[in-house]
Amino acid sequence: MAVNINETTIRYVKAIKLLIKNKKCKSIRSFAAQCDVIYNAVYEVCYLRRNATVEMIEKMCLVFGVSGDYLLTGKGYHTNTNNAPITQHQFNEIDDLLPYLNASTKSR
C-alpha cells in the first residue's frame, strides 16, 4: 500500500541528512538514539515508507534546535539559533547526500 508522504516528512528527512552531513550525528541510528525515538520508525521515515510523527518532529527540534515552524511550514529559519534561513538550493543539494544516509543504515 502506497503512503502519501507529506511535505513535513520530506523536510524532516532532508534535515536528518543535513545533520549527518554536518556531523551533528553519525547515522540514522545515532540520530534516533539522540532523539530517543525508535530507530526502525526513523528508518521507515527516511526511506519514505511512512510520515514523521509529531513526537519525532518535536524531539528533533528539542535535541538539534531545528525550527518546528520550518519543518511544518517550510517558512522561516532552518534552526532556532541561526539567523540565516536555509535556502532551497541548499536543501536541494541535500538530495545528493544519499550515500551518507545509506552508509548509516548498513548496520541494520
C-alpha positions in Angstrom: 0.0 0.0 0.0 1.4 3.4 -1.0 1.8 6.0 1.6 1.0 9.6 0.9 4.2 11.3 2.1 3.7 14.9 3.3 6.0 17.9 2.8 6.8 18.0 6.5 8.2 14.5 6.3 10.3 15.5 3.2 11.8 18.4 5.2 12.3 16.2 8.2 14.3 13.6 6.1 16.3 16.4 4.5 17.1 17.8 7.9 18.4 14.4 9.1 20.6 14.2 6.0 21.9 17.7 6.8 22.6 16.8 10.4 24.6 13.8 9.2 26.5 15.8 6.7 27.3 18.4 9.3 28.4 15.7 11.7 25.8 16.6 14.3 25.0 12.8 14.3 26.8 9.9 12.7 23.9 8.0 11.2 20.1 7.4 11.3 20.7 5.1 14.2 22.7 7.7 16.2 20.0 10.4 15.3 17.3 8.1 16.7 19.3 7.4 19.8 20.0 11.1 20.5 16.3 11.9 20.0 15.2 8.9 22.0 12.9 7.6 19.2 12.6 4.1 17.8 15.3 3.5 15.1 13.0 1.5 12.9 10.4 4.2 12.8 13.0 6.8 11.8 14.4 4.4 9.2 11.0 3.9 7.7 10.5 7.7 7.5 13.9 8.2 5.9 13.0 5.8 3.2 9.6 7.4 2.7 7.6 4.4 3.9 5.7 6.4 6.5 5.3 10.0 7.6 7.2 11.6 10.5 5.1 11.8 13.7 4.6 14.8 15.9 6.8 13.2 18.5 9.6 12.7 16.0 9.4 16.3 14.9 9.3 17.6 18.4 12.3 15.7 19.5 14.3 16.8 16.5 13.5 20.4 17.4 14.4 19.9 21.0 17.6 17.9 20.6 19.1 19.6 17.5 17.5 23.1 17.5 15.8 22.6 14.2 12.9 25.1 13.8 9.5 23.5 14.2 8.0 26.3 12.1 10.4 25.5 9.3 9.7 21.7 9.4 5.9 22.2 9.5 5.5 25.1 7.0 8.8 25.4 5.1 9.0 29.1 6.1 11.3 30.9 8.4 14.7 29.8 9.7 16.0 26.2 9.5 17.3 26.4 13.1 16.2 28.3 16.1 19.7 29.6 16.6 20.7 30.5 13.1 19.9 34.0 11.7 20.0 32.9 8.1 17.3 30.6 6.6 18.5 27.6 4.7 18.0 28.2 1.0 16.1 26.0 -1.3 19.3 25.4 -3.2 21.0 24.1 -0.1 18.1 21.8 0.6 18.1 20.5 -3.0 21.8 19.8 -2.6 21.0 17.5 0.3 19.4 15.1 -2.1 22.9 14.3 -3.3 23.7 13.1 0.2 22.0 9.7 -0.1 25.4 7.9 0.3 25.6 9.4 3.8 22.1 8.1 4.6 22.7 4.7 3.0 26.1 4.3 4.9 24.3 4.9 8.1 21.9 2.0 7.6 24.4 -0.7 6.8 24.4 -1.9 10.3 20.6 -2.5 10.2 
